[in-house]
Amino acid sequence: MSDDEYPVLVGRREGVHLIVWCDECGREHFHGVCSGDPACLAQRTFGRRVCTCPKGSGDGHRVAHCTGGRYWERGYVIKEEDDDDH
């Protein structure tokens, strides 16, 4: 399946996480942003530093953190917010 077959949630980067608002459960969900680049400060410090991977590195399909609702079976796609989204 391609990314366009899933709901898309916009994520904001905070530290080593992409945070999305779940309109199903009314809570924020935290997903890792790091692309696994060994040069990233977050990788070298085991997540204790801000991720320096390029914008969009954490984009893609994710499993829902809440149970039930429309995201539970198939998950969703996260797209990191653009600077223009603020």
Backbone atoms as SQL, in Angstrom:
CREATE TABLE atoms (id INTEGER PRIMARY KEY, chain TEXT, resi INTEGER, resn TEXT, atom TEXT, x REAL, y REAL, z REAL);
INSERT INTO atoms VALUES
  (1, 'A', 1, 'MET', 'N', 0.843, -1.190, 0.000),
  (2, 'A', 1, 'MET', 'CA', 0.000, 0.000, 0.000),
  (3, 'A', 1, 'MET', 'C', 0.877, 1.238, 0.000),
  (4, 'A', 2, 'SER', 'N', 0.422, 2.265, -0.643),
  (5, 'A', 2, 'SER', 'CA', 1.179, 3.511, -0.671),
  (6, 'A', 2, 'SER', 'C', 0.682, 4.452, 0.420),
  (7, 'A', 3, 'ASP', 'N', 1.519, 5.453, 0.737),
  (8, 'A', 3, 'ASP', 'CA', 1.170, 6.401, 1.791),
  (9, 'A', 3, 'ASP', 'C', -0.140, 7.122, 1.535),
  (10, 'A', 4, 'ASP', 'N', -0.528, 7.283, 0.268),
  (11, 'A', 4, 'ASP', 'CA', -1.760, 8.038, -0.004),
  (12, 'A', 4, 'ASP', 'C', -3.017, 7.224, 0.296),
  (13, 'A', 5, 'GLU', 'N', -2.881, 5.979, 0.746),
  (14, 'A', 5, 'GLU', 'CA', -4.025, 5.156, 1.109),
  (15, 'A', 5, 'GLU', 'C', -4.347, 5.224, 2.601),
  (16, 'A', 6, 'TYR', 'N', -3.590, 6.029, 3.343),
  (17, 'A', 6, 'TYR', 'CA', -3.766, 6.151, 4.786),
  (18, 'A', 6, 'TYR', 'C', -4.069, 7.596, 5.152),
  (19, 'A', 7, 'PRO', 'N', -4.756, 7.811, 6.300),
  (20, 'A', 7, 'PRO', 'CA', -4.937, 9.180, 6.768),
  (21, 'A', 7, 'PRO', 'C', -3.574, 9.806, 7.052),
  (22, 'A', 8, 'VAL', 'N', -3.454, 11.100, 6.800),
  (23, 'A', 8, 'VAL', 'CA', -2.199, 11.814, 7.038),
  (24, 'A', 8, 'VAL', 'C', -2.375, 12.755, 8.229),
  (25, 'A', 9, 'LEU', 'N', -1.477, 12.633, 9.206),
  (26, 'A', 9, 'LEU', 'CA', -1.467, 13.519, 10.365),
  (27, 'A', 9, 'LEU', 'C', -0.188, 14.342, 10.311),
  (28, 'A', 10, 'VAL', 'N', -0.305, 15.623, 10.625),
  (29, 'A', 10, 'VAL', 'CA', 0.861, 16.503, 10.627),
  (30, 'A', 10, 'VAL', 'C', 1.540, 16.393, 11.981),
  (31, 'A', 11, 'GLY', 'N', 2.854, 16.180, 11.957),
  (32, 'A', 11, 'GLY', 'CA', 3.611, 16.042, 13.192),
  (33, 'A', 11, 'GLY', 'C', 4.526, 17.232, 13.410),
  (34, 'A', 12, 'ARG', 'N', 4.637, 17.658, 14.652),
  (35, 'A', 12, 'ARG', 'CA', 5.595, 18.719, 14.983),
  (36, 'A', 12, 'ARG', 'C', 6.776, 18.073, 15.695),
  (37, 'A', 13, 'ARG', 'N', 7.963, 18.528, 15.365),
  (38, 'A', 13, 'ARG', 'CA', 9.177, 17.966, 15.951),
  (39, 'A', 13, 'ARG', 'C', 9.465, 18.635, 17.279),
  (40, 'A', 14, 'GLU', 'N', 9.668, 17.827, 18.293),
  (41, 'A', 14, 'GLU', 'CA', 10.115, 18.294, 19.606),
  (42, 'A', 14, 'GLU', 'C', 11.168, 17.312, 20.087),
  (43, 'A', 15, 'GLY', 'N', 12.406, 17.758, 20.120),
  (44, 'A', 15, 'GLY', 'CA', 13.496, 16.888, 20.547),
  (45, 'A', 15, 'GLY', 'C', 13.679, 15.732, 19.586),
  (46, 'A', 16, 'VAL', 'N', 13.463, 14.521, 20.074),
  (47, 'A', 16, 'VAL', 'CA', 13.631, 13.327, 19.248),
  (48, 'A', 16, 'VAL', 'C', 12.285, 12.743, 18.815),
  (49, 'A', 17, 'HIS', 'N', 11.206, 13.519, 18.987),
  (50, 'A', 17, 'HIS', 'CA', 9.874, 13.024, 18.670),
  (51, 'A', 17, 'HIS', 'C', 9.155, 13.854, 17.600),
  (52, 'A', 18, 'LEU', 'N', 8.281, 13.174, 16.874),
  (53, 'A', 18, 'LEU', 'CA', 7.247, 13.836, 16.074),
  (54, 'A', 18, 'LEU', 'C', 5.961, 13.632, 16.864),
  (55, 'A', 19, 'ILE', 'N', 5.277, 14.728, 17.156),
  (56, 'A', 19, 'ILE', 'CA', 4.061, 14.661, 17.961),
  (57, 'A', 19, 'ILE', 'C', 2.870, 14.958, 17.069),
  (58, 'A', 20, 'VAL', 'N', 1.887, 14.061, 17.105),
  (59, 'A', 20, 'VAL', 'CA', 0.668, 14.251, 16.315),
  (60, 'A', 20, 'VAL', 'C', -0.530, 14.312, 17.251),
  (61, 'A', 21, 'TRP', 'N', -1.534, 15.065, 16.839),
  (62, 'A', 21, 'TRP', 'CA', -2.788, 15.115, 17.578),
  (63, 'A', 21, 'TRP', 'C', -3.699, 14.042, 17.004),
  (64, 'A', 22, 'CYS', 'N', -4.218, 13.179, 17.872),
  (65, 'A', 22, 'CYS', 'CA', -5.126, 12.114, 17.456),
  (66, 'A', 22, 'CYS', 'C', -6.558, 12.575, 17.688),
  (67, 'A', 23, 'ASP', 'N', -7.291, 12.767, 16.609),
  (68, 'A', 23, 'ASP', 'CA', -8.677, 13.204, 16.748),
  (69, 'A', 23, 'ASP', 'C', -9.602, 12.048, 17.122),
  (70, 'A', 24, 'GLU', 'N', -9.072, 10.846, 17.192),
  (71, 'A', 24, 'GLU', 'CA', -9.863, 9.689, 17.622),
  (72, 'A', 24, 'GLU', 'C', -9.945, 9.618, 19.143),
  (73, 'A', 25, 'CYS', 'N', -8.818, 9.782, 19.827),
  (74, 'A', 25, 'CYS', 'CA', -8.820, 9.656, 21.287),
  (75, 'A', 25, 'CYS', 'C', -8.639, 10.989, 21.994),
  (76, 'A', 26, 'GLY', 'N', -8.365, 12.061, 21.226),
  (77, 'A', 26, 'GLY', 'CA', -8.225, 13.380, 21.820),
  (78, 'A', 26, 'GLY', 'C', -6.943, 13.567, 22.612),
  (79, 'A', 27, 'ARG', 'N', -5.878, 12.859, 22.187),
  (80, 'A', 27, 'ARG', 'CA', -4.589, 12.973, 22.869),
  (81, 'A', 27, 'ARG', 'C', -3.468, 13.128, 21.854),
  (82, 'A', 28, 'GLU', 'N', -2.322, 13.566, 22.333),
  (83, 'A', 28, 'GLU', 'CA', -1.142, 13.611, 21.489),
  (84, 'A', 28, 'GLU', 'C', -0.453, 12.252, 21.526),
  (85, 'A', 29, 'HIS', 'N', 0.131, 11.864, 20.390),
  (86, 'A', 29, 'HIS', 'CA', 0.918, 10.642, 20.317),
  (87, 'A', 29, 'HIS', 'C', 2.338, 11.013, 19.909),
  (88, 'A', 30, 'PHE', 'N', 3.313, 10.388, 20.524),
  (89, 'A', 30, 'PHE', 'CA', 4.726, 10.670, 20.294),
  (90, 'A', 30, 'PHE', 'C', 5.348, 9.527, 19.497),
  (91, 'A', 31, 'HIS', 'N', 5.988, 9.878, 18.397),
  (92, 'A', 31, 'HIS', 'CA', 6.670, 8.898, 17.549),
  (93, 'A', 31, 'HIS', 'C', 8.104, 9.362, 17.346),
  (94, 'A', 32, 'GLY', 'N', 9.038, 8.433, 17.265),
  (95, 'A', 32, 'GLY', 'CA', 10.434, 8.765, 17.038),
  (96, 'A', 32, 'GLY', 'C', 10.642, 9.412, 15.687),
  (97, 'A', 33, 'VAL', 'N', 11.526, 10.390, 15.633),
  (98, 'A', 33, 'VAL', 'CA', 11.790, 11.107, 14.388),
  (99, 'A', 33, 'VAL', 'C', 13.068, 10.641, 13.714),
  (100, 'A', 34, 'CYS', 'N', 13.992, 10.093, 14.473),
  (101, 'A', 34, 'CYS', 'CA', 15.333, 9.823, 13.971),
  (102, 'A', 34, 'CYS', 'C', 15.342, 8.839, 12.807),
  (103, 'A', 35, 'SER', 'N', 16.140, 9.172, 11.793),
  (104, 'A', 35, 'SER', 'CA', 16.247, 8.324, 10.603),
  (105, 'A', 35, 'SER', 'C', 17.274, 7.216, 10.794),
  (106, 'A', 36, 'GLY', 'N', 17.982, 7.234, 11.899),
  (107, 'A', 36, 'GLY', 'CA', 19.010, 6.238, 12.153),
  (108, 'A', 36, 'GLY', 'C', 20.385, 6.645, 11.668),
  (109, 'A', 37, 'ASP', 'N', 20.530, 7.879, 11.208),
  (110, 'A', 37, 'ASP', 'CA', 21.827, 8.378, 10.748),
  (111, 'A', 37, 'ASP', 'C', 22.799, 8.401, 11.928),
  (112, 'A', 38, 'PRO', 'N', 23.901, 7.656, 11.861),
  (113, 'A', 38, 'PRO', 'CA', 24.827, 7.627, 12.992),
  (114, 'A', 38, 'PRO', 'C', 25.447, 8.984, 13.316),
  (115, 'A', 39, 'ALA', 'N', 25.383, 9.939, 12.400),
  (116, 'A', 39, 'ALA', 'CA', 25.920, 11.276, 12.658),
  (117, 'A', 39, 'ALA', 'C', 24.958, 12.125, 13.484),
  (118, 'A', 40, 'CYS', 'N', 23.712, 11.704, 13.601),
  (119, 'A', 40, 'CYS', 'CA', 22.703, 12.476, 14.343),
  (120, 'A', 40, 'CYS', 'C', 23.058, 12.488, 15.831),
  (121, 'A', 41, 'LEU', 'N', 22.989, 13.675, 16.436),
  (122, 'A', 41, 'LEU', 'CA', 23.292, 13.807, 17.870),
  (123, 'A', 41, 'LEU', 'C', 22.405, 12.917, 18.729),
  (124, 'A', 42, 'ALA', 'N', 21.141, 12.766, 18.346),
  (125, 'A', 42, 'ALA', 'CA', 20.234, 11.936, 19.138),
  (126, 'A', 42, 'ALA', 'C', 20.664, 10.477, 19.108),
  (127, 'A', 43, 'GLN', 'N', 21.154, 10.005, 17.971),
  (128, 'A', 43, 'GLN', 'CA', 21.625, 8.623, 17.877),
  (129, 'A', 43, 'GLN', 'C', 22.870, 8.420, 18.735),
  (130, 'A', 44, 'ARG', 'N', 23.771, 9.384, 18.703),
  (131, 'A', 44, 'ARG', 'CA', 25.046, 9.242, 19.415),
  (132, 'A', 44, 'ARG', 'C', 24.893, 9.405, 20.922),
  (133, 'A', 45, 'THR', 'N', 23.767, 9.985, 21.373),
  (134, 'A', 45, 'THR', 'CA', 23.567, 10.200, 22.813),
  (135, 'A', 45, 'THR', 'C', 22.351, 9.427, 23.321),
  (136, 'A', 46, 'PHE', 'N', 21.906, 8.435, 22.558),
  (137, 'A', 46, 'PHE', 'CA', 20.779, 7.579, 22.946),
  (138, 'A', 46, 'PHE', 'C', 19.515, 8.381, 23.251),
  (139, 'A', 47, 'GLY', 'N', 19.217, 9.369, 22.385),
  (140, 'A', 47, 'GLY', 'CA', 17.977, 10.124, 22.497),
  (141, 'A', 47, 'GLY', 'C', 17.986, 11.243, 23.510),
  (142, 'A', 48, 'ARG', 'N', 19.140, 11.558, 24.070),
  (143, 'A', 48, 'ARG', 'CA', 19.195, 12.625, 25.082),
  (144, 'A', 48, 'ARG', 'C', 19.397, 14.005, 24.460),
  (145, 'A', 49, 'ARG', 'N', 19.572, 14.067, 23.153),
  (146, 'A', 49, 'ARG', 'CA', 19.759, 15.347, 22.461),
  (147, 'A', 49, 'ARG', 'C', 18.695, 15.506, 21.394),
  (148, 'A', 50, 'VAL', 'N', 18.576, 16.704, 20.871),
  (149, 'A', 50, 'VAL', 'CA', 17.632, 16.986, 19.793),
  (150, 'A', 50, 'VAL', 'C', 18.079, 16.261, 18.525),
  (151, 'A', 51, 'CYS', 'N', 17.148, 15.675, 17.841),
  (152, 'A', 51, 'CYS', 'CA', 17.448, 14.974, 16.591),
  (153, 'A', 51, 'CYS', 'C', 17.892, 15.998, 15.545),
  (154, 'A', 52, 'THR', 'N', 19.024, 15.723, 14.911),
  (155, 'A', 52, 'THR', 'CA', 19.539, 16.614, 13.869),
  (156, 'A', 52, 'THR', 'C', 19.347, 16.030, 12.477),
  (157, 'A', 53, 'CYS', 'N', 18.557, 14.966, 12.365),
  (158, 'A', 53, 'CYS', 'CA', 18.255, 14.401, 11.044),
  (159, 'A', 53, 'CYS', 'C', 17.463, 15.434, 10.242),
  (160, 'A', 54, 'PRO', 'N', 17.565, 15.385, 8.917),
  (161, 'A', 54, 'PRO', 'CA', 16.865, 16.375, 8.090),
  (162, 'A', 54, 'PRO', 'C', 15.348, 16.328, 8.278),
  (163, 'A', 55, 'LYS', 'N', 14.719, 17.482, 8.054),
  (164, 'A', 55, 'LYS', 'CA', 13.259, 17.576, 8.128),
  (165, 'A', 55, 'LYS', 'C', 12.650, 16.511, 7.215),
  (166, 'A', 56, 'GLY', 'N', 11.652, 15.836, 7.712),
  (167, 'A', 56, 'GLY', 'CA', 10.977, 14.796, 6.942),
  (168, 'A', 56, 'GLY', 'C', 11.555, 13.409, 7.132),
  (169, 'A', 57, 'SER', 'N', 12.644, 13.293, 7.894),
  (170, 'A', 57, 'SER', 'CA', 13.267, 11.985, 8.104),
  (171, 'A', 57, 'SER', 'C', 12.336, 10.996, 8.789),
  (172, 'A', 58, 'GLY', 'N', 11.474, 11.485, 9.635),
  (173, 'A', 58, 'GLY', 'CA', 10.557, 10.604, 10.357),
  (174, 'A', 58, 'GLY', 'C', 9.221, 10.411, 9.674),
  (175, 'A', 59, 'ASP', 'N', 9.050, 10.990, 8.486),
  (176, 'A', 59, 'ASP', 'CA', 7.782, 10.862, 7.765),
  (177, 'A', 59, 'ASP', 'C', 7.528, 9.414, 7.371),
  (178, 'A', 60, 'GLY', 'N', 6.266, 9.053, 7.341),
  (179, 'A', 60, 'GLY', 'CA', 5.908, 7.722, 6.871),
  (180, 'A', 60, 'GLY', 'C', 4.821, 7.083, 7.708),
  (181, 'A', 61, 'HIS', 'N', 4.539, 5.825, 7.402),
  (182, 'A', 61, 'HIS', 'CA', 3.475, 5.082, 8.061),
  (183, 'A', 61, 'HIS', 'C', 3.850, 4.755, 9.503),
  (184, 'A', 62, 'ARG', 'N', 2.882, 4.901, 10.388),
  (185, 'A', 62, 'ARG', 'CA', 3.070, 4.577, 11.804),
  (186, 'A', 62, 'ARG', 'C', 1.871, 3.785, 12.317),
  (187, 'A', 63, 'VAL', 'N', 2.113, 3.024, 13.363),
  (188, 'A', 63, 'VAL', 'CA', 1.060, 2.280, 14.045),
  (189, 'A', 63, 'VAL', 'C', 0.405, 3.220, 15.046),
  (190, 'A', 64, 'ALA', 'N', -0.913, 3.149, 15.152),
  (191, 'A', 64, 'ALA', 'CA', -1.644, 3.997, 16.093),
  (192, 'A', 64, 'ALA', 'C', -1.329, 3.601, 17.531),
  (193, 'A', 65, 'HIS', 'N', -1.257, 4.582, 18.426),
  (194, 'A', 65, 'HIS', 'CA', -0.991, 4.318, 19.837),
  (195, 'A', 65, 'HIS', 'C', -2.270, 4.126, 20.634),
  (196, 'A', 66, 'CYS', 'N', -3.415, 4.450, 20.070),
  (197, 'A', 66, 'CYS', 'CA', -4.672, 4.275, 20.780),
  (198, 'A', 66, 'CYS', 'C', -5.382, 3.024, 20.233),
  (199, 'A', 67, 'THR', 'N', -6.268, 2.476, 21.029),
  (200, 'A', 67, 'THR', 'CA', -7.000, 1.285, 20.590),
  (201, 'A', 67, 'THR', 'C', -8.382, 1.683, 20.106),
  (202, 'A', 68, 'GLY', 'N', -8.847, 0.990, 19.104),
  (203, 'A', 68, 'GLY', 'CA', -10.149, 1.293, 18.525),
  (204, 'A', 68, 'GLY', 'C', -10.054, 2.484, 17.600),
  (205, 'A', 69, 'GLY', 'N', -11.166, 2.877, 17.067),
  (206, 'A', 69, 'GLY', 'CA', -11.192, 4.022, 16.163),
  (207, 'A', 69, 'GLY', 'C', -10.651, 3.691, 14.781),
  (208, 'A', 70, 'ARG', 'N', -10.678, 4.648, 13.918),
  (209, 'A', 70, 'ARG', 'CA', -10.341, 4.420, 12.513),
  (210, 'A', 70, 'ARG', 'C', -8.852, 4.214, 12.249),
  (211, 'A', 71, 'TYR', 'N', -7.982, 4.585, 13.179),
  (212, 'A', 71, 'TYR', 'CA', -6.550, 4.411, 12.967),
  (213, 'A', 71, 'TYR', 'C', -6.036, 3.053, 13.452),
  (214, 'A', 72, 'TRP', 'N', -6.813, 2.372, 14.280),
  (215, 'A', 72, 'TRP', 'CA', -6.333, 1.186, 14.969),
  (216, 'A', 72, 'TRP', 'C', -5.877, 0.071, 14.015),
  (217, 'A', 73, 'GLU', 'N', -6.682, -0.265, 13.042),
  (218, 'A', 73, 'GLU', 'CA', -6.352, -1.395, 12.168),
  (219, 'A', 73, 'GLU', 'C', -5.207, -1.126, 11.206),
  (220, 'A', 74, 'ARG', 'N', -5.176, 0.067, 10.622),
  (221, 'A', 74, 'ARG', 'CA', -4.232, 0.326, 9.540),
  (222, 'A', 74, 'ARG', 'C', -3.194, 1.393, 9.838),
  (223, 'A', 75, 'GLY', 'N', -3.362, 2.135, 10.921),
  (224, 'A', 75, 'GLY', 'CA', -2.416, 3.187, 11.258),
  (225, 'A', 75, 'GLY', 'C', -2.632, 4.451, 10.448),
  (226, 'A', 76, 'TYR', 'N', -1.596, 5.277, 10.376),
  (227, 'A', 76, 'TYR', 'CA', -1.657, 6.546, 9.663),
  (228, 'A', 76, 'TYR', 'C', -0.272, 6.928, 9.190),
  (229, 'A', 77, 'VAL', 'N', -0.225, 7.955, 8.373),
  (230, 'A', 77, 'VAL', 'CA', 1.042, 8.479, 7.863),
  (231, 'A', 77, 'VAL', 'C', 1.312, 9.803, 8.558),
  (232, 'A', 78, 'ILE', 'N', 2.549, 9.998, 8.998),
  (233, 'A', 78, 'ILE', 'CA', 2.951, 11.276, 9.585),
  (234, 'A', 78, 'ILE', 'C', 3.772, 12.036, 8.556),
  (235, 'A', 79, 'LYS', 'N', 3.454, 13.304, 8.417),
  (236, 'A', 79, 'LYS', 'CA', 4.249, 14.233, 7.609),
  (237, 'A', 79, 'LYS', 'C', 4.678, 15.358, 8.549),
  (238, 'A', 80, 'GLU', 'N', 5.975, 15.585, 8.641),
  (239, 'A', 80, 'GLU', 'CA', 6.470, 16.642, 9.517),
  (240, 'A', 80, 'GLU', 'C', 6.010, 17.997, 9.008),
  (241, 'A', 81, 'GLU', 'N', 5.532, 18.848, 9.926),
  (242, 'A', 81, 'GLU', 'CA', 5.011, 20.147, 9.554),
  (243, 'A', 81, 'GLU', 'C', 6.077, 20.995, 8.871),
  (244, 'A', 82, 'ASP', 'N', 5.621, 21.815, 7.935),
  (245, 'A', 82, 'ASP', 'CA', 6.497, 22.792, 7.306),
  (246, 'A', 82, 'ASP', 'C', 6.618, 23.987, 8.237),
  (247, 'A', 83, 'ASP', 'N', 7.674, 24.754, 8.074),
  (248, 'A', 83, 'ASP', 'CA', 7.814, 25.972, 8.871),
  (249, 'A', 83, 'ASP', 'C', 6.663, 26.923, 8.627),
  (250, 'A', 84, 'ASP', 'N', 6.026, 26.827, 7.456),
  (251, 'A', 84, 'ASP', 'CA', 4.900, 27.692, 7.119),
  (252, 'A', 84, 'ASP', 'C', 3.622, 27.294, 7.835),
  (253, 'A', 85, 'ASP', 'N', 3.592, 26.099, 8.463),
  (254, 'A', 85, 'ASP', 'CA', 2.392, 25.604, 9.126),
  (255, 'A', 85, 'ASP', 'C', 2.158, 26.268, 10.474),
  (256, 'A', 86, 'HIS', 'N', 3.115, 27.026, 11.015),
  (257, 'A', 86, 'HIS', 'CA', 2.962, 27.633, 12.350),
  (258, 'A', 86, 'HIS', 'C', 1.989, 28.770, 12.294);
